[in-house]
C-alpha cells in the first residue's frame, strides 16, 4: 500500500464500484438503436455508467493510497433540523399541490421553501427567482423536449370527477 488504508473509505469506494458495475451491466442490457441510428437509448446511460465507474475507481485508488484528499475530519456543521424541515415541507407540498396548482406554481413553492431551508430570508427575491426558473424549465421540457409536465398552472377549483 502507498499509505495508511482507511477501511471505511475502501468499503465505501468498493461499494460504489459495485453499484457502478451493476449500473453498467443494466445499461449493457438495454436494447440497441433500431436501424442505422448511431444514437439510441443506451448513449446517455452509458456515459453516466462510464463516469460512475471512473469516479469509483479514482475513489478506490485514493482510499488505498492513504485516504480521501481534502476530507473534513471533524463535523463543524451539526444537523440543521429547521432547515431540513423547510426542505421536507417543500418537497411534500410540491408533490401534493402539483396536480392542483400546476408545475410552475408547485416548483416555485419548492424553490421558495428550499431557499428558506438553506438560510435565505429574502422571500420576494426567492419567489421571483423560483417563478422564473420554473417557467423556463416548463418551457424547455414542454416546448423544446416535447415532454408533458401537465398544465403550467392548474385549476384548484376543478371537479375531481
N, C-alpha and C positions, 0 to 999 in steps of 0.2 A: 504494500500500500504506500501511497505517496505521503500520507499524513494520518492523523488520528481519525478513525472512522466513527461517525455517529450513527448508531443503529437505527434510530427513528428516522433520520433523513434518508438512509439507504432503503428502509422499508417503504417510506413514502414514495421515493423515486421508483422503486421496483413495482409498487402498486400502480403508479401512473403509467409505467411502461407496459404493464399487463393490460390495463384498461385501453391504452392506445393500440396495442396489438389486437385486442378484441374488436375495437372500432374499425381498424384496418381490415380485419377479416370480414366484418359485416359489409363494409364498402365493397370489397372484392366480390361479394356475393350479389351485389346489385346487378340488374340487367344492363346489358350494353346498349349503346345508342342504336336505334333502328336505321337500317340503310347505310348510306355512306357518311352519315353525320359523324364528325370528329368530336363534337361536344355533346355529351349526354348526361344522364342523371348521376354519373359517377364523378364528374370532374371536380365540383366544389367539395363534396365529402372526401374525395381522395386527397385533395390539397390539405384539408383540415387534418386528416389522418397522418399524412406525412409530417405536417407541422407538429402534431402532438408526439409522434414518435421521435422526432429530432429533439424536441424540448425535454422529453422524459429521459432520453439518452444523455443529454447535457447535464440534467439534474443528477442522474445517477453517477456520472463521472465526477461531478463536484462533490457529491456526498462521499464517494470513495476516496477522493483526494483531500479529505480533511474537513469537509463540511461546506454548507452553502455559503457563498460570499455575501457580505453585507447583511447578514442575518441580525435582527434585533434580539438581543439576549434577554432583556427584561421587558415586561409589558408595562409601558408607560401610559397607555390609554386603556383604562378599565372599560368594561362593557357599559354602554350608554342605554339604559332601559327606556328612557323617554324618547330618544332618537329612534330606537328600534320600534317602539310603539307607533310613532308617526309613520314610519315606512310600512309597517304591517297594516296599519289602518288605510294607508293609501292603496296598497295592493288589494286589500279586501274590498274597499269601496269601488275600485276600478272594475273588479270582476263582477260585482253585483250591479253597478249602475250602467255599465256599457250598453246593456240591452235597452235601457230606458232613455239614457241621455245621448247615446251615440258615441262613436270613437273619439271625436275631438274633445268633447266635454269631459269624458271619463279620463282620457290621457292627460288633459290639462290638470285635472284634480290630482291625478297620480303624481305629476311633476311638482305641483304645489306642495303636497304633503311630504314628498321625498326631500325637497329642498328644505322644508321646515325640520325634518328629521336630521338633516345634515348640518343644521345650525342657522339657517337663514331666517331672518325676521322681516325681510322685505316682501310682504305678501303681494303688493301690487306689481312689483317688478317680476316676481316669480310667476304670477298669474299670466302676465303678458308674454313672458318667455315660453311658458308652457303651452299657451294657446298657439303661438307662432310655430313652435316645434311640432305640436300635434297636427296642426293644419298642413304643414309642409310634408310630414310623414304620411298623412292621409292622402294627400295629392300624389306623392311618389308611389305609394302602394297601389292606389286605385287607377291613377292616370297613366303612369309610366310602366309599372309592372303588370297592370291589369288584374290585380288581386282584389277580391271583395272583402272589405272590412266592415260591411254593413253601412248604414247611413252615417253621415258625418255628425249630424245632430239627430238624436232620437226624438220621439214624441212621448213624453211621460203620461199623456192623457189617453193614449190609445187603449182600445179594449184588448184583452188577452184571449179573445175567442178564436 
